[in-house]
Amino acid sequence: MNALSDGCDVLVVDDEEVVRNGVVRILGAAGWRVSSADSAGAAVSHPQLDRCRLVLCDLMLPDQPGTSVLAALRERGLTTPVVVITGYATSDSIDEALAAGAAAVLAKPFDEEELLAAVGRVLGEARGDRQ
């Protein structure tokens, strides 16, 4: 599902196509407008980046660490929350992501309920309140 022209709720950034497409499908089915990118560079140059309400970003991307997306948002003066997702959830990587300004860290593998709860919590919305 692509974001609507007036922005998106969530930009999903993950180089693993299966993960990226699964997250897009789950969030789209829950009613969020979702767009996606497969690298940090694609996320930073994404036409919807400045209008997204949340960025869900893998920590380990092939071109740059996921925290570089967070840094790019801050350099633009944006306060868009970033939830870091990672298959390498160590205390050091979690601390690094949170120190960089991530709103939350979600360890892979996560299930649908964990994903929806994390996105809803960061966006301040209960899943049942979505229209």
C-alpha positions as CSV (number, residue, x, y, z in Angstrom):
1,M,0.0,0.0,0.0
2,N,1.4,3.4,-0.9
3,A,1.0,6.5,1.1
4,L,-1.7,8.9,0.1
5,S,-0.6,12.2,-1.4
6,D,-1.2,14.1,1.8
7,G,1.3,12.1,3.8
8,C,1.6,8.7,5.4
9,D,1.1,7.4,8.9
10,V,4.1,5.0,8.8
11,L,7.2,4.8,6.7
12,V,8.6,1.2,7.0
13,V,12.4,1.0,6.2
14,D,13.8,-2.6,6.0
15,D,16.1,-4.2,3.5
16,E,14.5,-7.6,4.0
17,E,11.7,-7.7,1.5
18,V,9.7,-10.3,3.5
19,V,9.8,-8.3,6.7
20,R,9.1,-5.0,4.9
21,N,6.1,-6.4,3.0
22,G,4.8,-8.2,6.1
23,V,4.9,-5.0,8.2
24,V,3.3,-3.0,5.4
25,R,0.5,-5.6,5.1
26,I,-0.2,-5.7,8.8
27,L,-0.2,-2.0,9.3
28,G,-2.2,-1.4,6.2
29,A,-4.8,-3.9,7.3
30,A,-5.0,-2.1,10.6
31,G,-6.0,1.1,8.8
32,W,-2.7,3.0,8.7
33,R,-1.5,4.6,5.5
34,V,1.9,3.0,4.9
35,S,4.8,3.6,2.6
36,S,8.2,1.8,2.5
37,A,11.8,2.0,1.6
38,D,14.5,-0.7,1.4
39,S,17.5,1.3,2.5
40,A,18.5,4.4,4.6
41,G,19.3,6.3,1.5
42,A,15.9,5.5,0.0
43,A,14.2,6.5,3.3
44,V,16.0,9.8,3.5
45,S,15.1,10.7,-0.1
46,H,11.6,9.3,0.2
47,P,9.0,11.9,-1.0
48,Q,6.7,11.2,2.0
49,L,9.4,11.3,4.7
50,D,8.7,14.8,5.8
51,R,4.9,14.1,6.1
52,C,5.0,10.7,7.9
53,R,3.8,10.5,11.4
54,L,6.2,7.6,12.3
55,V,9.2,5.9,10.8
56,L,9.7,2.2,11.6
57,C,13.3,1.5,10.7
58,D,15.6,-1.5,10.8
59,L,18.8,-0.9,12.7
60,M,21.1,-2.8,10.3
61,L,20.6,-1.6,6.7
62,P,23.0,-2.3,3.9
63,D,24.0,1.3,3.1
64,Q,24.0,3.0,6.6
65,P,22.7,2.2,10.1
66,G,19.0,2.9,10.7
67,T,20.0,5.6,13.2
68,S,21.1,7.7,10.2
69,V,17.5,8.0,9.1
70,L,16.7,9.4,12.6
71,A,19.7,11.8,12.3
72,A,18.4,13.0,8.9
73,L,15.0,13.7,10.3
74,R,16.5,15.7,13.2
75,E,18.8,17.6,10.8
76,R,15.6,18.7,8.9
77,G,14.1,19.9,12.2
78,L,11.5,17.2,12.2
79,T,10.5,15.5,15.5
80,T,8.9,12.4,13.7
81,P,9.2,9.5,16.1
82,V,11.3,6.6,15.0
83,V,10.8,3.0,16.2
84,V,13.9,0.9,15.6
85,I,13.4,-2.7,14.7
86,T,16.3,-5.1,14.9
87,G,17.3,-8.7,14.8
88,Y,20.4,-7.8,16.8
89,A,18.7,-6.7,20.0
90,T,21.5,-6.5,22.5
91,S,21.6,-4.2,25.4
92,D,24.3,-2.1,23.6
93,S,22.2,-1.9,20.3
94,I,19.1,-1.0,22.3
95,D,21.0,1.7,24.3
96,E,22.5,3.0,21.1
97,A,19.2,3.4,19.3
98,L,17.5,5.0,22.4
99,A,20.5,7.4,22.8
100,A,20.2,8.4,19.2
101,G,16.6,9.4,19.9
102,A,14.5,6.3,19.0
103,A,11.0,6.3,20.6
104,A,11.2,2.6,21.0
105,V,13.0,-0.6,20.0
106,L,11.2,-3.6,18.7
107,A,13.2,-6.9,18.6
108,K,12.8,-9.2,15.6
109,P,11.1,-11.6,15.4
110,F,8.0,-9.8,16.6
111,D,4.4,-10.8,16.1
112,E,1.5,-8.8,14.7
113,E,0.2,-7.8,18.2
114,E,3.6,-6.5,19.3
115,L,3.9,-4.5,16.1
116,L,0.5,-3.0,16.3
117,A,0.9,-2.2,20.0
118,A,4.2,-0.5,19.5
119,V,3.0,1.6,16.6
120,G,-0.2,2.5,18.4
121,R,1.6,3.4,21.6
122,V,4.1,5.7,19.8
123,L,1.3,7.3,17.7
124,G,-0.8,7.6,20.8
125,E,-3.7,5.6,19.3
126,A,-5.4,2.5,20.5
127,R,-5.8,-0.1,17.8
128,G,-9.6,-0.1,18.1
129,D,-9.8,3.7,17.7
130,R,-8.5,3.6,14.1
131,Q,-11.0,4.5,11.4
